[in-house]
Amino acid sequence: MDDDSKNIQKKITPRAEDYSKWYSDVIDAADIADNSAVRGCMIIKPYGYALWEKIHTIFDEKFKKLGVSNAYFPLLIPQSFLAKEAKHVEGFAKEVAVVTHHRLESDGKGGLKPAGELSDPLIIRPTSETIIYDAFSRWICSYRDLPLLINQWANVLRWEMRTRPFLRTTEFLWQEGHTAHRTSQEAAEFASKIINEYKDFVEQDMALPVIAGYKSESERFAGADQTLCIEAMMQDGKALQAGTSHMLGQNFAKAFNVSFTDEKGKPNFAWQTSWGVSTRLIGALIMAHSDDKGLVLPPKMASISAVVVPVGQGTAEYDNVLKYAKEFAQRLESETGLAVKFDDRELRSGEKYFYWEKRGVPVRIEIGPRDLAKKSVVYVRRDNGQKSFVAEADAAIKLKELLADIQTSLFEKAAKFRKDNLRPVDSWGDFKQTIDAKPGFIKAHWCGGAECEAKIKEETMATIRCIPFDVEAEAGKCVFCGKKSNNRVIFAKAY
Amino acid sequence: MDDDSKNIQKKITPRAEDYSKWYSDVIDAADIADNSAVRGCMIIKPYGYALWEKIHTIFDEKFKKLGVSNAYFPLLIPQSFLAKEAKHVEGFAKEVAVVTHHRLESDGKGGLKPAGELSDPLIIRPTSETIIYDAFSRWICSYRDLPLLINQWANVLRWEMRTRPFLRTTEFLWQEGHTAHRTSQEAAEFASKIINEYKDFVEQDMALPVIAGYKSESERFAGADQTLCIEAMMQDGKALQAGTSHMLGQNFAKAFNVSFTDEKGKPNFAWQTSWGVSTRLIGALIMAHSDDKGLVLPPKMASISAVVVPVGQGTAEYDNVLKYAKEFAQRLESETGLAVKFDDRELRSGEKYFYWEKRGVPVRIEIGPRDLAKKSVVYVRRDNGQKSFVAEADAAIKLKELLADIQTSLFEKAAKFRKDNLRPVDSWGDFKQTIDAKPGFIKAHWCGGAECEAKIKEETMATIRCIPFDVEAEAGKCVFCGKKSNNRVIFAKAY
């Protein structure tokens, strides 16, 4: 789609002016998503969907290496299933779409009305523990059927009150993994393995550092014994939960009778895990690196690695430039195996620069009449605007080096930002002042009590993001109540 | 999952005894799908989902080569959208799931009831023309935005009265392509290109010959000007529509205002196509080649190409056999790049043969003590049971040759069956007798009238499957009314 006419002039609101408006401007300008006629549901446009395809491909391979198989379970779930696990229903009943009819008929006024009422209403899955574990209860008989490691790529729906593209939408795409094991330890180890895979992807591919840790009891998944998470810091200092892996214990196994006979013929309930990442990762990716000119993509996530822009329109040599630039782009693509786009549209080169800048393509390659003569080209980095002159013979190797460097730079920049905005705080006064005055995370002592946690949230909007896995033992006092604490936890306002 | 205990003894009903029962027995025995607690919705188990992953991968590459981009649109559609195209709503209103509430609350009797009624009910997409073309109307402004070529991999839902795994399920997975073009001719050419891609896949990869052609007006997609289809013959002689590509003309463009200004600044409605294949293809695949022993998979669709079974349990050499067989399997896999499974479970080899036979793995490789001594192995074809002795040095090349031969044999067998069961019929008496007495397709003259078509369907259950693209001109008389006809069309009972 050629949408220059519509987008090229559109200005992106600077972050400093309105961070939230900046975020949606970046999405618009990069042609990533569109609103739909349905409340809270967005359309993921091709350039945005390409990001999801990357995420899908990379994780699918990771999961399969762990022995996980893909399967597919029904979209609709009997409402009675939801109620089988007490905390689960409490967590989800308030936000599920309910199907009550199975056809439409004329309302006699030229419109339509629902007809064919169902005796048992169905809900659209907000997550699939219940319908999947109902199947597990049939599939698992003996210890030989374990571990059972299943993943599903699917859409889910949660009726959110306030929505925002990718970060919180009524419908979203995700993967949900569901496993059953013989022992608590094996399940816990698997849940850990997964959170490590998530961390590895977000840090290595998305160039975004995360803190991995445990959720406090109040922040756990509805029905889990333990929730492991990774938390990233956005450019406004807020936290974004990028992935979760839940140790479900035997809670669902008992509710759905997921049981097996062990080696001695003794019946047991299985130990389970569930885990997921969603299109929310795209929101994190956009927020993490983009700037006031638009999207910035880490090279490993970019569907177009470099764009070749011929310059010098109107000069006598432009036909030669076009011919050379086209061949250059093709050669570069075949030599590097990367996606190199050649932009020969009839637009001024400045417009093209702007166009690809907004789309976050990591490297722009300019080729003009003078470059032609010198057998060299100009590489321009999207992340910092740096230009370098590259001899034609070095084009492939230099592009690879530059992309690797951009990937590292983006991670380091994000890591530095997080380091600069992760503050130890030791008194309640400081806590309140810091959370209001400065963006970022707070490391503070907490007694472990749900009451303190709730009051802190009430007064400051900050929640416990996690208790980091690598937390150092440190004697201290709860920042709110002053009771004894053995380590600091991470507090922040969150998306 | 190790489900030997449950499945290994299960007998498959022979086709001749009960074709329909045979079909579901094959699915059970191969561990492809499972029923769910939700009416008409099945669970696709890992071994069945692997087939969908093949279909997905192959088509995704084909579509991208044609310049089609993937995107994602909302699951839920305002009910008013459906009504915008008159024939479309007529075709789908009777079978849509309607969402009327957005939460559940206690019913005061220990159960739950729907709450939070929506002022405008939403339907779950039965297909996405309406929601996608609403977006197209915003995305398309000028001729430079065309062609717009979009595809979506998604789940859809149609409230079917009678369901059968894969062939007709309330929810199914599919791809739906949606395109917009400047001219009628360009759209028609694109719709043709797609049906050719479908034919190519089903014939080359699924080893199943199809007849490509036009649908009669009564059998067209609700809202289309023309529907192109591919029709396959199942082993019971019934037809199965395996894919459709619709020329939508300007019907939806007018209903949703998908318009563009042409080179001269004149406004125009776009010409559109939509096209899809679904998990129904898996049903066709199962029905096409399987036999009374279970699933038979053409090698190009098999997620496991060959299985190595060590034989001679209990003999002194068995440890050596195990060691050798394992190395053999690994070497064969790395040399061929194919998936070669090594089955070292503690089961009798006969049980293992049966296990993999039911799952349709194309080649079984037996290795016993005598083979070890002779440095040779035994290859057994799943399709016809033929055994061959293969020298270790030839293992890789022979496996590739054998798989290619199985692929061709399966296609030829299916092509012969179709040829033998495609009968020209010239009188109404013969038609009625043939359709009742013999399985298969009938080639008969038809006047082109919807009335004759309807009466033929009423009396015989046979429908016009298609008017083949390559139909020969032949003067004749309508088999029902005797009016003039210029060519024969294909009639059959259909799934």
Interface residues (C-beta under 8 A of the other chain):
Chain A: M1 D2 D3 S5 K6 D34 S36 A37 V38 C41 M42 I43 I44 K45 P46 Y49 A50 W52 E53 S69 N70 A71 Y72 F73 P74 L75 L76 I77 P78 Q79 S80 F81 L82 A83 V89 A93 K94 E95 V96 A97 V98 V99 T100 H101 H102 R103 L104 E105 G111 L112 K113 P114 G116 P121 L122 I123 I124 I131 D134 A135 R138 W139 I140 C141 S142 R144 D145 L148 I150 A154 N155 L157 W159 E171 L173
Chain B: M1 D2 D3 S5 K6 D34 S36 A37 V38 C41 M42 I43 I44 K45 P46 Y49 A50 W52 E53 S69 N70 A71 Y72 F73 P74 L75 L76 I77 P78 Q79 S80 F81 L82 A83 V89 A93 K94 E95 V96 A97 V98 V99 T100 H101 H102 R103 L104 E105 G111 L112 K113 P114 G116 P121 L122 I123 I124 I131 D134 A135 R138 W139 I140 C141 S142 R144 D145 L148 I150 A154 N155 L157 W159 E171 L173
